[in-house]
Amino acid sequence: RKEVEQDPGPFNVPEGATVAFNCTYSNSASQSFFWYRQDCRKEPKLLMSVYSSGNEDGRFTAQLNRASQYISLLIRDSKLSDSATYLCVVNMMEYGNKLVFGAGTILRVKS
Amino acid sequence: DAGVIQSPRHEVTEMGQEVTLRCKPISGHDYLFWYRQTMMRGLELLIYFNNNVPIDDSGMPEDRFSAKMPNASFSTLKIQPSEPRDSAVYFCASWGTGGTVGYGYTFGSGTRLTVV
């Protein structure tokens, strides 16, 4: 089983739609969680951290469910510029500070 | 801050040649990571350093790969001899414990390696 698993998509949505991605992780000892965004042929960039209580940043909302070991990202009012690959990331802190990346979910927002 | 700087941006080499990739982390960051990204395998951690010391190299695919960090501001990833299956984008990332884990890592722009 992969340490971090994501649906690869692609998710094709119209502008203005709400879209949600889920991610599961295998190591219950994991303590830090993130969503990264990667544009085509670019480096990954931190989108947001994911906290136990859930957190929101503008149109983006991240949730963590430790009992079920999954993380979610909700994007409201999708923009064309949201088109990218979204990477779910888990810090395997029992092995030092080591971020493990999911394979990513492709989002395509169309006009 | 100039961010994480990698060089070269692109490298095309012939099979069997030695390839050296370079990385300058953000000043003050004490962790440095080398990742490789391919369509088939996604982002894979190859090795990481803490205070210039290699901590985990379990992701290094084989003996043809080696990495060094002679000082806090410079690291290299070397492939010798290179093979076509090494073709990928290699990312370097750094992180500082003086900040907060919540800020994640900062990645360089990557080196796109093609071995023909």
Chai-1 contact restraints between the chains, C-beta under 6 A:
chainA,res_idxA,chainB,res_idxB,connection_type,confidence,min_distance_angstrom,max_distance_angstrom,comment,restraint_id
A,S32,B,V101,contact,1.0,0.0,6.0,A-B,restraint_1
A,F34,B,G104,contact,1.0,0.0,6.0,A-B,restraint_2
A,E43,B,F91,contact,1.0,0.0,6.0,A-B,restraint_3
A,E43,B,F107,contact,1.0,0.0,6.0,A-B,restraint_4
A,E43,B,S109,contact,1.0,0.0,6.0,A-B,restraint_5
A,E43,B,G110,contact,1.0,0.0,6.0,A-B,restraint_6
A,P44,B,F107,contact,1.0,0.0,6.0,A-B,restraint_7
A,L46,B,G104,contact,1.0,0.0,6.0,A-B,restraint_8
A,S49,B,G102,contact,1.0,0.0,6.0,A-B,restraint_9
A,G96,B,I55,contact,1.0,0.0,6.0,A-B,restraint_10
A,N97,B,Y31,contact,1.0,0.0,6.0,A-B,restraint_11
A,F101,B,L43,contact,1.0,0.0,6.0,A-B,restraint_12
A,A103,B,G42,contact,1.0,0.0,6.0,A-B,restraint_13
